[in-house]
């Protein structure tokens, strides 16, 4: 009999539990989310494009199939077309990096 007093099996108790669970799920969904993964946070310092600035001319040519002068010529031709304006949430990818990704 004591066990019956401790456990309330009424439908009202079940709905309260469901309501509490819904409130918890809702509050968790409203927590501030960041758009960047840890990898993206390190892109400016550890990204492959940034490391390519340390390539020798031969390595640059082998990596992008263009020498540095050709790379810059192509970049100057398409820079305005591939430039992106930023927003408050994130800094856009630079045209140089976009071209490097495309060539890779």
N, C-alpha and C positions, 0 to 999 in steps of 0.2 A: 504494500500500500504506500509506503514511503516513496518508492520509486515513481509511482503515479503522480505524486505531489511535486516532485522535482522536474519532471518532464511534462511540458505543456504541449500536447499534440493538437491543439485547436487550429483551425484554419487561420485565425487572426494572428497567431504567432508565426505561422509560415509566411503570411503576407508581409509581416513586419521584417522578417529575415530577408525576404526577397527585395523589399524596399531598401533596406540597409545595403544590400549587395549592389543594387542599382545605383544608389548614391555614391558608393565607393568607386564603382566602375566609371561613373560620370566624372567624379573628381580626378581620377587618374588620367582620364582622357583629356582633361583641360590643363594638365601640367604643361609648362612651357617646353616646347620641343625645339631642338636646334637642327638646322638644316645640314650642318657639316658633320661628317664622320671624322674620326681621329685622323684618318689618312688625308682628308681634304684640308684639315687644319694645318697640316705640315707641308702642303703642296708648295707654298712659297719658298720654303727653305730646303725641302728634301725632294722636290719634284724632279722628274727625269729631264724636263726641259731646262731647268736651272742648272742641272749638272752638265748639260750639253755645252754650256759656255766654257767649260774647262777642256773640251775636246781639242786635240790638235787639228790642223787643217785636214790631214788625211783621215782622221777619225770622223770629222764632221762630214766630209764627202762620202765616206762609207755609210754613215748612219742615215743621212738625209738624201743621198744621191744627187746633191747639189753642193757646189762650194759655197762659201759664205757670201760672196758677191752675188751669185745667182739667187741664193735664198733671199737676200735683201731686195733684189730687183723684183722677184715675184711678190714679195711682201708689199713693196711700194705700189704694185699694180692692183692688188686686191685689198689693201688695208681698209679703205673706206667701206668696202662691201661687207667685210667680216667683222667690223668693229661693233661692239655691243655696249650700250649704255648700262650703267650699273643701277642698282636699286638699293634700298636701305638694308636689305637682308644680306647681300653678298657682293663681293667685288667680281666683276665679270672677268672672264678669261681673256688675256691680251691677244691681239691679232697674231703676234709672233708665235705664241704658244699654240694657237689654233692651227696655224700653218704647219708647225712642226708635227702636231698630232696627225694632220692630214697626210703629210709626206711619209710619216712613219708607217 
